Each structure stands twice: as C-alpha cells, then as structure tokens.
Amino acid sequence: MRFRATVAAASGALVLSALAVPAAHAASADPVISKITVNGGKDVVLGTTAKKTVTVSVTASHASGIETGWLLLWHGKDQDEGMDGALLPNEDDATCKAASATTSTCSLTITIDPRVDLYKNALAGSWHVLAGAEAKDGSSYYSDYAATAKIQRLSKLTVNASPEPVKKGKTITVTGKLSRANWEDHAYHGYATQSVKLQFRKKTSSTYSTVKTIKTNSTGNLKTTVKASVDGYWRYSFAGTSTTPAVTTAGDFVDVK
C-alpha cells in the first residue's frame, strides 16, 4: 500500500482507492469523529536515513458502534491537483478498541522513510490528516482535512566554550553550530540566520539562564564572547521553527581560576 508520491503521481482518487474507503450510506446518520492522534500528539522528526514508525488513531462514535477507521497523511494544497506527498498505513485494517458500545478508537501505523517518502525539503512542516470511520450499520464518514500534523527535519546543535580553565575576568569564546537534515542530498547542513540562546548555569545551581541571543551565520556557525566570573556550564538552545525541532546542547563546563 505504500508509494512514493510525486507531484504528478498522487491524486485524491488514488489515495482513496488505496485505502478502500467505503461509501457513505444515506439511510443512517454518519459516524462522528471526536479525536485524531498522530505520534502521540508529538511532532514527527526525521533525519536523513533512519525510518520512523508512528501510530495514528481516530476516535469515533455512532449509535450502532464503530466497525473500523482509517487515516493517512498527505501534503499539499488539495488532493486533486496540489498533493505532492502522501504517507499510507502499513496495515490494511485498523485495530479498534471499544470504549463503549458506541465509541471506539481505531489505530494504524505509518512507517516513514526519509530516503523515499520525504524526497524534498519543502515537505517539512504541516501535513493534512485524512481520517474516517465506518459504523457497524455500514454508514461512514471521512474528511480530507480532519487534522494536521507536523513532520520536521532533525536538528543538531553543538557547543564549545574555551579556554578551559580560564582566569576570572578573562574572556571566554563560545562556539557552536546549528545544522539540520537535508532530505534532498541526505546530509546535514548549517541552518543560517537562526536565533540561538547562549545560556549559563553556575556549578552550584541546577537552573540555566539566558545570557544573550545570537544568530547563526550563513553556514550555521555560532560564535560569541563573554567574561568569565564563576565556575559553570555553558550551552546553546534553539527554540525551533515550523520545519525544524527545538534542540539544546549539553552544558560545557568551564573552570574559572
């Protein structure tokens, strides 16, 4: 059931036929979808090579009970002409767990391969969730725009504070680099002109505080200076964007003499 969606190959009809979505029956009220969950509510983050399997689920209700449900993720403006990515479930049938006689949660898994499914960086960001449910009396409902989910490019961040040790009152130089996965050449490249916080915590403290905010240069590198005052840990912290997740380094300890 999996396929690599390209601009020309994907269409709404193809997606629906792949899932064998049942037709709605006019004789009965449609099922009502109350909740959709993708990856436990967390953003889906992928690097350049490793596949990731996520669970997707739809909770629906109907007077006759819920027979099954279905979900897929798709990217683009619309399914007829503007869809440029689609992620189909691994299973033909969802696993449904009844919460009551009328309500069930139906789950499937989707395995995402960045080397196949995420063939361009423009696929990072918000994806649509197509979701539907079929009741035990045969009535059904689905929506192409039932929810949204974020699929992001894995980010990496480094830090190095030097010299170590340093005399009190002298200058410390803190360098680092912010990079993220490139799904087109399967490498990591610097993330340019992004705001990153330089943070510090004293050796005797468990809390970091922001000292200053600087921006990465055109190649994702970071460099700034501060005065040494007490022993402690220096780190960089990036808040993330819609296409790239937040990331924070471990603290780099500097001994102040």
Backbone torsions as a table, in degrees:
resi	resn	phi	psi	omega
1	MET	NA	-6.6	-176.3
2	ARG	-88.5	147.9	175.2
3	PHE	-152.4	156.1	174.0
4	ARG	-89.8	116.6	-178.1
5	ALA	-82.9	128.2	171.1
6	THR	-115.3	171.6	-177.1
7	VAL	-57.8	-37.5	-175.2
8	ALA	-88.2	-25.7	-168.8
9	ALA	-87.1	-28.0	-172.1
10	ALA	-89.0	140.7	174.4
11	SER	-151.2	159.8	179.0
12	GLY	-60.1	-40.5	-179.1
13	ALA	-63.1	-39.6	179.9
14	LEU	-64.8	-44.4	-179.5
15	VAL	-61.8	-47.0	-177.1
16	LEU	-66.8	-37.7	178.7
17	SER	-69.3	-33.6	178.5
18	ALA	-64.3	-33.3	-179.3
19	LEU	-91.5	-7.8	-178.1
20	ALA	53.5	52.0	-179.7
21	VAL	-66.8	127.1	-179.6
22	PRO	-72.4	154.3	177.6
23	ALA	-76.7	147.5	178.0
24	ALA	-73.0	145.5	179.1
25	HIS	-106.1	130.0	-176.3
26	ALA	-77.2	-15.9	-173.4
27	ALA	-73.0	-14.9	-175.7
28	SER	-137.5	154.8	174.8
29	ALA	-61.3	147.6	-178.1
30	ASP	-76.3	154.7	171.7
31	PRO	-60.8	153.5	179.1
32	VAL	-113.6	123.5	177.7
33	ILE	-86.7	127.0	-178.1
34	SER	-110.6	-20.9	-177.4
35	LYS	-156.2	140.9	174.3
36	ILE	-131.0	131.8	-179.1
37	THR	-128.3	130.5	175.6
38	VAL	-121.7	122.8	176.3
39	ASN	55.9	40.2	178.6
40	GLY	65.3	19.6	-178.6
41	GLY	86.1	0.6	-180.0
42	LYS	-96.9	150.9	174.5
43	ASP	-61.6	147.4	178.6
44	VAL	-94.1	120.9	-175.3
45	VAL	-117.4	128.2	179.6
46	LEU	-130.0	143.8	175.4
47	GLY	-89.4	-139.8	-174.2
48	THR	-100.9	-20.3	-174.0
49	THR	-132.1	-41.9	-171.6
50	ALA	-70.9	132.9	174.6
51	LYS	-75.7	156.2	176.4
52	LYS	-136.8	131.8	177.0
53	THR	-106.0	125.9	-179.1
54	VAL	-120.4	151.4	176.4
55	THR	-96.5	134.9	176.8
56	VAL	-123.1	143.0	-178.0
57	SER	-146.0	153.2	177.2
58	VAL	-129.5	131.3	175.9
59	THR	-106.0	126.4	-176.2
60	ALA	-140.3	160.2	-179.1
61	SER	-133.9	150.1	174.7
62	HIS	-161.8	149.5	-177.6
63	ALA	-57.8	-33.3	-178.9
64	SER	-86.6	-6.8	-174.3
65	GLY	96.7	166.0	-177.4
66	ILE	-104.7	125.8	179.6
67	GLU	-83.4	-47.7	-178.2
68	THR	-161.6	172.0	176.2
69	GLY	-144.3	167.2	179.3
70	TRP	-150.8	152.2	178.4
71	LEU	-148.8	153.0	166.6
72	LEU	-153.3	162.2	176.7
73	LEU	-109.5	138.8	176.9
74	TRP	-141.8	154.8	-174.8
75	HIS	-125.1	136.5	177.2
76	GLY	136.9	-176.2	-178.1
77	LYS	-77.4	-44.9	178.0
78	ASP	-156.7	162.0	-174.4
79	GLN	-79.0	-21.0	-177.6
80	ASP	-74.9	-41.5	-175.3
81	GLU	-132.7	-25.1	-170.8
82	GLY	-108.6	17.1	-179.9
83	MET	-87.0	125.9	-179.4
84	ASP	-120.8	6.8	176.4
85	GLY	-161.2	144.3	177.7
86	ALA	-149.7	141.9	179.5
87	LEU	-126.7	113.9	-174.9
88	LEU	-99.2	155.1	-179.3
89	PRO	-70.2	156.3	179.0
90	ASN	-74.9	-29.7	-173.9
91	GLU	-99.9	152.0	173.5
92	ASP	-77.4	-31.0	-177.1
93	ASP	-128.9	139.8	178.3
94	ALA	-76.6	155.5	171.5
95	THR	-95.8	118.9	-175.1
96	CYS	-110.0	135.5	178.0
97	LYS	-120.3	122.5	-176.5
98	ALA	-81.5	129.0	172.5
99	ALA	-91.0	-23.3	177.9
100	SER	-160.8	-175.4	179.5
101	ALA	-67.1	-20.8	-175.9
102	THR	-112.1	-17.0	-172.0
103	THR	-124.2	134.1	177.6
104	SER	-140.0	155.5	171.8
105	THR	-113.0	122.4	-177.1
106	CYS	-109.9	128.4	-172.8
107	SER	-121.4	148.4	175.7
108	LEU	-139.3	168.8	173.1
109	THR	-119.8	149.8	175.8
110	ILE	-128.2	125.9	176.1
111	THR	-100.6	125.1	-176.8
112	ILE	-109.6	124.0	178.1
113	ASP	-109.1	111.2	-177.0
114	PRO	-62.6	-23.4	179.8
115	ARG	-80.6	-12.8	-178.7
116	VAL	-118.9	-54.0	-173.0
117	ASP	-79.7	-32.5	-176.5
118	LEU	-107.7	75.2	-169.8
119	TYR	-87.4	-3.5	175.8
120	LYS	-149.8	150.0	-176.4
121	ASN	-66.1	-23.5	-179.9
122	ALA	-66.7	-10.2	177.0
123	LEU	-79.2	-8.7	177.2
124	ALA	-73.2	138.4	179.4
125	GLY	124.9	-144.0	-173.7
126	SER	-83.4	131.9	174.1
127	TRP	-115.5	150.4	174.7
128	HIS	-84.9	150.0	174.1
129	VAL	-112.3	116.8	169.9
130	LEU	-87.1	126.3	-178.8
131	ALA	-141.4	149.9	178.8
132	GLY	-157.3	172.0	179.3
133	ALA	-148.7	148.5	175.3
134	GLU	-118.3	131.2	178.5
135	ALA	-83.9	165.2	-178.4
136	LYS	-68.7	-17.6	176.3
137	ASP	-88.9	3.4	177.1
138	GLY	96.6	-12.3	177.5
139	SER	-72.1	152.1	-176.0
140	SER	-148.7	162.5	179.2
141	TYR	-149.8	142.3	171.3
142	TYR	-149.7	160.0	175.9
143	SER	-137.9	134.7	175.1
144	ASP	-67.5	-24.8	-174.6
145	TYR	-120.0	47.7	-175.2
146	ALA	-70.2	-29.3	-179.2
147	ALA	-166.8	179.6	173.4
148	THR	-130.6	157.2	176.9
149	ALA	-145.1	148.2	179.5
150	LYS	-98.3	134.1	170.7
151	ILE	-118.5	122.7	-169.4
152	GLN	-123.0	158.7	177.7
153	ARG	-87.2	122.2	-177.1
154	LEU	-54.6	134.5	179.5
155	SER	-109.8	151.8	176.8
156	LYS	-132.6	147.1	-177.3
157	LEU	-144.9	135.8	179.3
158	THR	-122.3	162.7	176.7
159	VAL	-148.0	145.8	172.9
160	ASN	-149.9	119.2	177.8
161	ALA	-106.5	130.0	-177.4
162	SER	-150.1	158.2	3.0
163	PRO	-78.2	163.8	177.7
164	GLU	-134.4	118.1	-4.3
165	PRO	-74.9	179.2	179.7
166	VAL	-141.7	148.6	177.8
167	LYS	-76.5	144.7	179.2
168	LYS	-58.5	132.5	-179.2
169	GLY	90.7	-12.0	178.5
170	LYS	-82.9	170.3	-175.6
171	THR	-89.2	134.9	172.0
172	ILE	-106.3	135.3	174.3
173	THR	-104.7	125.7	-178.8
174	VAL	-113.6	115.9	-179.5
175	THR	-114.1	166.0	178.0
176	GLY	-180.0	-176.3	178.0
177	LYS	-151.8	136.9	174.2
178	LEU	-107.5	123.0	178.9
179	SER	-135.2	165.1	178.9
180	ARG	-148.6	161.1	-177.1
181	ALA	-66.1	137.2	172.2
182	ASN	-108.1	113.9	-175.8
183	TRP	-78.9	-5.6	-178.5
184	GLU	-92.5	-33.2	177.6
185	ASP	-119.6	4.2	174.1
186	HIS	59.2	42.2	176.5
187	ALA	-134.6	175.8	176.5
188	TYR	-109.2	131.7	-179.0
189	HIS	-125.6	153.3	179.2
190	GLY	-61.4	141.8	179.7
191	TYR	-98.9	107.9	-170.4
192	ALA	-80.8	152.8	171.9
193	THR	49.9	43.6	177.8
194	GLN	-108.3	138.1	178.6
195	SER	-75.3	130.3	-179.6
196	VAL	-133.0	136.7	-179.7
197	LYS	-91.0	134.0	169.5
198	LEU	-92.9	123.1	-176.2
199	GLN	-124.3	154.3	-176.3
200	PHE	-139.8	143.2	168.4
201	ARG	-134.8	138.2	177.9
202	LYS	-65.7	154.6	179.2
203	LYS	-56.6	-32.4	-176.7
204	THR	-89.9	2.4	-176.3
205	SER	-114.7	161.4	175.2
206	SER	-111.9	4.8	-174.0
207	THR	-118.0	131.7	175.2
208	TYR	-89.7	146.9	172.7
209	SER	-128.2	149.7	-178.7
210	THR	-80.9	127.3	179.4
211	VAL	-90.8	-44.2	178.5
212	LYS	-162.6	164.9	175.1
213	THR	-119.3	129.0	179.3
214	ILE	-127.0	170.0	179.4
215	LYS	-113.6	146.9	174.4
216	THR	-68.5	151.8	177.5
217	ASN	-84.3	-167.0	-174.0
218	SER	-66.1	-16.0	178.4
219	THR	-112.7	12.0	177.1
220	GLY	86.5	3.0	-177.3
221	ASN	-79.9	152.7	179.0
222	LEU	-124.6	140.6	176.2
223	LYS	-158.8	128.4	176.6
224	THR	-154.2	168.0	-179.9
225	THR	-125.9	150.8	176.3
226	VAL	-144.9	162.1	177.4
227	LYS	-88.6	137.6	178.0
228	ALA	-78.6	131.9	179.1
229	SER	-127.5	-49.5	-180.0
230	VAL	-140.2	162.8	174.8
231	ASP	-58.5	140.9	177.7
232	GLY	174.6	-175.7	-173.8
233	TYR	-113.5	134.9	178.0
234	TRP	-112.3	139.0	177.7
235	ARG	-147.6	161.5	171.7
236	TYR	-108.5	146.6	179.5
237	SER	-137.4	126.1	-179.8
238	PHE	-111.2	127.0	-174.0
239	ALA	-75.9	-16.9	180.0
240	GLY	91.0	165.9	176.5
241	THR	-132.6	-177.7	-179.7
242	SER	-64.6	-24.3	-177.8
243	THR	-104.6	-10.4	-171.1
244	THR	-139.8	128.6	-175.0
245	PRO	-75.1	160.2	174.7
246	ALA	-64.6	150.7	177.7
247	VAL	-153.2	142.3	179.4
248	THR	-134.7	137.1	179.9
249	THR	-77.8	165.6	166.4
250	ALA	-72.1	160.9	-179.8
251	GLY	-77.1	139.3	175.9
252	ASP	-103.0	116.3	-173.4
253	PHE	-79.6	136.2	174.8
254	VAL	-123.8	124.3	178.2
255	ASP	-88.0	118.6	-178.3
256	VAL	-100.8	120.1	-178.6
257	LYS	-89.3	NA	NA
